[in-house]
Amino acid sequence: MAEQRDGRKHKGRTAVDWRKKYERLEANIPGIIFSMTRHPDGSSSFSYVSKDSLELIGLLPEALTNDAGLFLRLIHPADREGYDHALHHNSGTFSPWRMELRLVINGLVRWYDFMARPEPDWDGAVCWHGLILDITARKEAEKLQIRTTSLLDGIFAQNPYPIWIADRFGNLVQMNRACRAILQRFEAGADGGYNILRDSRIREQGYLSMIRSVFDGGSAVDFRLQLEEPDGSGQEGGLPSVFEVTVAPVRDEQGMVTNVIVMYNDITERLRAEADLRLTQYCIDHAGLSIFSIGEPDGRVVAANHHACASLGYSREELTSLTVFDIDPTFTQDSWLQHRRRMRASRGGIIETTHRRKDGTLFPVKVLITILEFEGKSYSFSLAVDLSDQRGSDARPDKTAGGGS
């Protein structure tokens, strides 16, 4: 008898211990533990709901065990048919059930992950034992990730600059529309698809080690790459195309380079325009006559070429600090304003006047004045020719017309 009493006490203590362990386990599971029965007539009831139901879905466990319809009324209308179908199907197959379901809690839509395993009951019912987890934060993060990815894909695809992506070995894996025509030119002669680390042009022009440093974990690099067309076509005069190339690493969470982004910017036309501009400026600077840019309305010397500086005996810095009144003694303030009104009305003209050098000596000049409009602004340019040789060193102009720079 004593042994029986001791056995019953031991079993009682064991049951209590298991109950406490289960309660601790339940308290640390971040979700709702439930047991639900689907009856032969299609109705459902909860035999057990853990206490987290109040926090996660706003209903007390007692309310749910008294009326399972309270839970059904929380299901989002768009998900109710799928819920009923899955429950009915899995009740017949006795296969584990898992689905993501939206519930409307106090007017707000939240996402939940339902997982349960069925077992048959004695009266033909099916009992489900499972877990409900709130996954709203995860779904919002997924939605944000999708939006972000869609935005980045749109930026990548619609970017007007050619961009392509290489894997960690340098192979082309993706490119945007703008890159297709450009990359076809780079791919010419490449065996087995384009690989930036095997591009002979990059190696020959000395950029291979720079690009390898990006793949090896370095930072982004920029360089200018010349591209000569294999068939001799391309830029006018047979000149090579020139690209500004940026190669930038893409890193994972551990900082390892997984991909490389390559961006091309064809600057051939820009370089040509810059070269043309430099040539134009060189021709102006070294022209055999004096060229001035005159500011309105104060008559400042905005710019002057070498000949203008030499003819007047000033440095460029000195000359551009003066006005027409310093170099043309025939002008007064009033005559200058009248002169500029005439020039603007006729968009320029030719006059003869006198210029004064830095040392005070005078010499006759003929001046061609041109008024130009560019991007909404007015510009005045004067081209002056020394007439001393034609009239003799001491000659004076026949008429001044108030001056003329």
C-alpha positions as CSV (number, residue, x, y, z in Angstrom):
1,M,0.0,0.0,0.0
2,A,2.8,2.4,0.9
3,E,4.5,1.7,-2.4
4,Q,1.3,2.4,-4.3
5,R,0.9,5.7,-2.5
6,D,4.5,6.6,-3.3
7,G,3.9,5.7,-6.9
8,R,0.9,7.9,-7.2
9,K,2.7,10.8,-5.6
10,H,5.6,10.4,-8.0
11,K,3.2,10.3,-11.0
12,G,1.5,13.4,-9.6
13,R,4.7,15.3,-9.2
14,T,5.7,14.3,-12.7
15,A,2.4,15.5,-14.2
16,V,2.8,18.8,-12.4
17,D,6.4,19.2,-13.6
18,W,5.3,18.5,-17.2
19,R,2.4,21.0,-16.8
20,K,4.8,23.7,-15.6
21,K,7.3,22.9,-18.4
22,Y,4.4,23.2,-20.9
23,E,3.2,26.5,-19.5
24,R,6.8,27.9,-19.7
25,L,7.1,26.7,-23.3
26,E,3.7,28.2,-24.2
27,A,4.6,31.5,-22.5
28,N,7.8,31.8,-24.6
29,I,6.2,30.9,-28.0
30,P,5.5,34.2,-29.8
31,G,2.1,33.2,-31.1
32,I,-1.3,31.6,-30.3
33,I,-1.4,27.9,-29.6
34,F,-4.8,26.4,-30.4
35,S,-6.8,23.2,-30.7
36,M,-9.7,23.5,-33.1
37,T,-12.3,20.9,-34.2
38,R,-14.0,20.8,-37.5
39,H,-17.2,18.9,-37.1
40,P,-18.9,16.7,-39.7
41,D,-21.6,19.4,-40.3
42,G,-18.9,21.8,-41.3
43,S,-19.0,23.9,-38.2
44,S,-15.9,24.6,-36.1
45,S,-15.1,25.1,-32.4
46,F,-12.0,25.8,-30.3
47,S,-11.3,23.5,-27.4
48,Y,-8.2,25.4,-26.4
49,V,-6.7,28.8,-27.1
50,S,-3.6,30.2,-25.4
51,K,-3.7,33.5,-23.6
52,D,-1.7,35.4,-26.3
53,S,-4.9,35.6,-28.3
54,L,-5.9,38.8,-26.6
55,E,-2.6,40.6,-27.6
56,L,-2.4,39.2,-31.1
57,I,-6.0,39.2,-32.4
58,G,-7.9,41.2,-29.7
59,L,-10.0,38.3,-28.4
60,L,-9.9,36.5,-25.0
61,P,-9.3,32.8,-25.1
62,E,-12.7,32.2,-23.3
63,A,-14.5,34.2,-26.0
64,L,-13.0,32.1,-28.7
65,T,-13.8,28.8,-27.0
66,N,-17.4,30.0,-26.4
67,D,-17.9,31.2,-30.0
68,A,-15.5,30.2,-32.8
69,G,-17.6,32.5,-35.1
70,L,-15.8,35.5,-33.6
71,F,-12.6,34.3,-35.2
72,L,-14.2,33.6,-38.6
73,R,-15.6,37.2,-38.6
74,L,-12.0,38.5,-38.4
75,I,-10.9,36.9,-41.6
76,H,-10.4,39.4,-44.4
77,P,-13.3,38.9,-47.0
78,A,-10.8,38.3,-49.8
79,D,-9.2,35.4,-47.8
80,R,-12.3,33.7,-46.5
81,E,-12.9,31.5,-49.5
82,G,-9.3,30.3,-49.5
83,Y,-9.4,29.6,-45.8
84,D,-12.6,27.5,-46.1
85,H,-11.3,25.6,-49.1
86,A,-7.9,24.8,-47.5
87,L,-9.5,23.7,-44.2
88,H,-12.0,21.4,-46.1
89,H,-9.3,20.0,-48.4
90,N,-6.8,19.2,-45.6
91,S,-9.5,17.8,-43.4
92,G,-10.0,15.1,-46.1
93,T,-6.3,14.5,-46.7
94,F,-5.1,14.8,-43.1
95,S,-2.0,16.6,-44.5
96,P,-0.4,19.5,-42.5
97,W,-2.0,22.8,-43.2
98,R,-0.2,26.1,-43.6
99,M,-1.3,29.4,-45.1
100,E,-0.9,33.1,-44.7
101,L,-4.1,34.9,-43.8
102,R,-5.2,38.4,-43.3
103,L,-7.3,39.3,-40.3
104,V,-9.0,42.7,-39.7
105,I,-8.3,43.7,-36.1
106,N,-10.0,46.9,-35.0
107,G,-10.2,48.1,-38.5
108,L,-6.6,47.4,-39.4
109,V,-5.5,44.6,-41.7
110,R,-2.8,42.3,-40.2
111,W,-1.1,39.3,-41.5
112,Y,-0.8,35.9,-39.8
113,D,0.9,32.6,-40.5
114,F,-1.4,29.6,-39.7
115,M,0.2,26.2,-39.3
116,A,-1.6,23.1,-37.9
117,R,-1.6,19.3,-38.1
118,P,-4.9,17.4,-38.3
119,E,-5.9,14.2,-36.6
120,P,-9.2,12.3,-36.8
121,D,-11.6,12.3,-33.9
122,W,-13.9,9.5,-32.8
123,D,-17.1,11.0,-34.2
124,G,-15.8,11.8,-37.7
125,A,-14.6,15.2,-36.7
126,V,-11.1,16.5,-37.4
127,C,-9.1,18.0,-34.7
128,W,-6.4,20.6,-35.6
129,H,-3.5,21.4,-33.3
130,G,-1.5,24.4,-34.4
131,L,0.1,27.8,-34.0
132,I,-0.8,31.3,-35.3
133,L,2.1,33.8,-35.7
134,D,1.7,37.5,-36.4
135,I,3.8,38.2,-39.5
136,T,2.6,41.7,-40.3
137,A,6.1,43.2,-39.8
138,R,7.6,40.6,-42.1
139,K,4.9,41.2,-44.8
140,E,5.4,45.0,-44.6
141,A,9.2,44.5,-44.9
142,E,8.5,42.3,-48.0
143,K,6.2,44.9,-49.5
144,L,8.9,47.6,-48.9
145,Q,11.5,45.3,-50.4
146,I,9.3,44.7,-53.5
147,R,8.7,48.5,-53.9
148,T,12.4,49.2,-53.4
149,T,13.4,46.5,-55.9
150,S,10.9,47.7,-58.4
151,L,12.1,51.3,-58.0
152,L,15.7,50.2,-58.4
153,D,14.8,48.0,-61.4
154,G,13.0,51.0,-63.0
155,I,16.0,53.3,-62.4
156,F,18.3,50.7,-63.8
157,A,16.2,49.9,-66.9
158,Q,15.2,53.5,-67.7
159,N,18.5,55.2,-66.9
160,P,19.7,57.0,-70.1
161,Y,23.3,56.1,-69.3
162,P,24.6,52.7,-70.3
163,I,24.8,50.5,-67.2
164,W,25.6,46.8,-66.9
165,I,26.3,44.4,-64.0
166,A,29.0,41.8,-63.8
167,D,29.3,38.8,-61.6
168,R,32.3,38.4,-59.2
169,F,34.3,36.9,-62.1
170,G,33.7,39.8,-64.5
171,N,31.0,38.2,-66.7
172,L,28.1,40.2,-68.0
173,V,24.9,39.1,-66.2
174,Q,22.5,42.1,-66.8
175,M,22.3,45.3,-68.7
176,N,19.9,48.1,-69.3
177,R,18.4,49.1,-72.6
178,A,20.8,52.0,-73.1
179,C,23.7,49.7,-72.8
180,R,22.8,47.2,-75.5
181,A,24.2,49.2,-78.5
182,I,27.3,50.3,-76.6
183,L,28.1,46.8,-75.3
184,Q,27.8,45.3,-78.8
185,R,30.7,47.5,-79.7
186,F,32.7,46.3,-76.7
187,E,31.7,42.7,-77.3
188,A,33.1,42.7,-80.9
189,G,35.8,40.0,-81.0
190,A,35.0,38.7,-77.5
191,D,34.7,34.9,-77.3
192,G,32.0,33.4,-75.1
193,G,30.3,36.7,-74.2
194,Y,31.7,39.9,-72.7
195,N,34.0,39.8,-69.7
196,I,35.5,43.1,-68.5
197,L,38.5,41.3,-67.0
198,R,39.3,39.8,-70.4
199,D,38.8,42.9,-72.5
200,S,42.0,43.5,-74.5
201,R,41.4,47.2,-74.7
202,I,41.4,47.5,-71.0
203,R,44.6,45.6,-70.7
204,E,46.3,47.5,-73.5
205,Q,45.3,50.9,-72.1
206,G,46.6,50.0,-68.6
207,Y,43.4,49.7,-66.6
208,L,43.2,46.0,-65.8
209,S,44.9,46.2,-62.4
210,M,42.7,49.1,-61.5
211,I,39.6,47.1,-62.3
212,R,40.9,44.0,-60.6
213,S,41.3,46.0,-57.4
214,V,37.5,46.6,-57.4
215,F,36.7,42.9,-57.7
216,D,39.3,42.2,-54.9
217,G,37.4,44.4,-52.4
218,G,38.5,47.9,-53.3
219,S,36.4,51.1,-53.9
220,A,35.0,52.4,-57.1
221,V,37.3,53.6,-59.9
222,D,36.9,55.9,-62.9
223,F,39.0,56.1,-66.1
224,R,38.7,57.1,-69.8
225,L,38.7,54.2,-72.3
226,Q,39.3,54.7,-76.0
227,L,37.3,52.4,-78.3
228,E,38.4,52.0,-81.9
229,E,35.9,50.3,-84.1
230,P,37.2,47.0,-85.6
231,D,35.8,47.8,-89.0
232,G,37.2,51.3,-89.1
233,S,33.8,53.0,-88.6
234,G,33.0,55.3,-85.8
235,Q,33.9,58.9,-85.3
236,E,34.6,61.4,-88.1
237,G,38.2,61.3,-89.3
238,G,38.7,57.8,-87.9
239,L,39.2,59.1,-84.4
240,P,38.4,56.6,-81.6
241,S,35.3,57.0,-79.3
242,V,36.1,57.9,-75.7
243,F,34.1,56.7,-72.8
244,E,34.2,57.7,-69.1
245,V,33.9,54.4,-67.3
246,T,33.0,53.9,-63.7
247,V,33.4,50.5,-62.1
248,A,31.8,50.2,-58.6
249,P,31.6,47.1,-56.2
250,V,28.3,45.6,-54.8
251,R,28.9,44.1,-51.4
252,D,26.8,41.6,-49.3
253,E,26.2,41.9,-45.6
254,Q,29.6,40.6,-44.8
255,G,31.3,43.2,-47.0
256,M,32.3,40.7,-49.7
257,V,32.1,41.8,-53.3
258,T,29.3,39.8,-55.1
259,N,28.9,41.9,-58.2
260,V,30.3,44.9,-60.0
261,I,28.3,47.7,-61.6
262,V,29.9,49.2,-64.8
263,M,28.7,52.6,-66.1
264,Y,29.6,54.1,-69.5
265,N,29.4,57.7,-70.5
266,D,30.3,58.4,-74.2
267,I,32.1,61.7,-74.0
268,T,33.4,61.7,-77.6
269,E,31.2,64.6,-78.7
270,R,31.9,66.5,-75.5
271,L,35.7,66.2,-76.0
272,R,35.3,67.2,-79.7
273,A,33.3,70.3,-78.7
274,E,35.9,71.1,-76.0
275,A,38.6,70.7,-78.6
276,D,36.7,72.9,-81.1
277,L,36.3,75.5,-78.3
278,R,40.0,75.4,-77.5
279,L,40.8,75.9,-81.2
280,T,38.4,78.8,-81.5
281,Q,39.8,80.4,-78.4
282,Y,43.4,79.8,-79.7
283,C,42.5,81.5,-83.0
284,I,41.0,84.4,-81.2
285,D,43.9,84.8,-78.8
286,H,46.5,84.6,-81.6
287,A,44.6,86.5,-84.3
288,G,46.5,89.3,-86.1
289,L,44.0,92.0,-85.0
290,S,42.7,93.3,-81.7
291,I,39.6,91.6,-80.4
292,F,37.6,92.9,-77.4
293,S,34.5,91.8,-75.6
294,I,32.8,94.9,-74.2
295,G,30.4,94.8,-71.3
296,E,27.0,96.7,-71.3
297,P,26.2,99.4,-70.4
298,D,29.3,100.5,-68.5
299,G,31.8,99.7,-71.3
300,R,34.0,97.4,-69.3
301,V,36.7,95.4,-71.2
302,V,35.4,91.9,-70.4
303,A,38.0,90.1,-72.5
304,A,40.8,90.9,-74.9
305,N,43.2,88.8,-77.1
306,H,47.0,88.9,-77.2
307,H,47.1,91.4,-80.1
308,A,44.8,93.8,-78.2
309,C,47.0,93.7,-75.2
310,A,50.2,94.1,-77.2
311,S,48.9,97.0,-79.3
312,L,47.9,98.9,-76.2
313,G,50.9,97.9,-74.0
314,Y,48.8,96.3,-71.2
315,S,48.8,92.8,-69.7
316,R,45.6,90.9,-70.0
317,E,44.9,91.5,-66.3
318,E,45.5,95.2,-66.6
319,L,43.4,95.6,-69.8
320,T,40.4,93.7,-68.4
321,S,40.3,96.1,-65.4
322,L,39.8,99.1,-67.7
323,T,36.8,100.5,-69.6
324,V,36.6,102.0,-73.2
325,F,37.1,105.4,-71.7
326,D,40.6,104.4,-70.7
327,I,41.6,103.3,-74.2
328,D,39.5,105.6,-76.4
329,P,39.8,109.3,-75.5
330,T,37.1,110.3,-78.0
331,F,34.3,108.9,-75.9
332,T,32.4,110.8,-73.2
333,Q,29.7,109.2,-71.1
334,D,27.0,110.7,-73.2
335,S,28.5,109.9,-76.5
336,W,29.2,106.3,-75.4
337,L,25.5,105.8,-74.5
338,Q,24.4,107.3,-77.8
339,H,26.9,105.1,-79.7
340,R,25.7,101.9,-78.0
341,R,22.0,102.7,-78.8
342,R,22.9,103.1,-82.5
343,M,24.9,99.8,-82.4
344,R,22.1,97.9,-80.7
345,A,19.6,99.2,-83.2
346,S,21.7,98.2,-86.2
347,R,23.1,95.0,-84.5
348,G,26.6,96.5,-85.0
349,G,28.6,98.6,-87.5
350,I,32.0,99.9,-88.6
351,I,33.6,103.1,-87.3
352,E,37.0,104.8,-87.2
353,T,38.3,106.3,-84.0
354,T,41.5,106.6,-81.9
355,H,43.0,104.3,-79.3
356,R,45.4,105.3,-76.5
357,R,48.3,103.1,-75.4
358,K,49.4,102.7,-71.8
359,D,52.2,105.1,-72.5
360,G,49.7,107.7,-73.7
361,T,50.5,107.6,-77.4
362,L,47.6,107.6,-79.8
363,F,46.9,105.7,-83.0
364,P,44.1,105.5,-85.5
365,V,41.9,102.3,-85.7
366,K,39.0,101.0,-87.7
367,V,36.6,99.0,-85.5
368,L,34.1,96.4,-86.6
369,I,31.4,96.1,-83.8
370,T,29.0,93.1,-83.6
371,I,26.1,92.8,-81.2
372,L,25.0,89.2,-80.6
373,E,22.2,87.6,-78.6
374,F,22.8,84.3,-77.0
375,E,20.6,82.4,-74.5
376,G,18.7,85.6,-73.7
377,K,21.8,87.8,-73.1
378,S,23.4,90.5,-75.3
379,Y,27.1,90.4,-76.1
380,S,29.3,93.0,-77.8
381,F,32.5,92.2,-79.7
382,S,34.8,94.7,-81.3
383,L,37.6,93.9,-83.9
384,A,40.1,96.8,-84.2
385,V,42.6,97.2,-87.0
386,D,45.5,99.6,-86.6
387,L,45.5,102.2,-89.4
388,S,48.8,103.8,-88.7
389,D,50.6,102.1,-91.6
390,Q,48.0,103.3,-94.0
391,R,48.0,107.0,-92.8
392,G,51.5,107.4,-91.5
393,S,52.5,107.3,-87.9
394,D,51.3,110.8,-87.1
395,A,48.1,110.6,-89.0
396,R,44.7,111.2,-87.3
397,P,41.4,109.7,-88.3
398,D,39.2,111.6,-90.7
399,K,36.2,111.2,-88.4
400,T,35.6,109.8,-85.0
401,A,31.9,109.5,-84.7
402,G,32.3,109.6,-81.0
403,G,34.7,106.7,-80.8
404,G,34.3,103.1,-81.5
405,S,35.3,100.1,-79.3
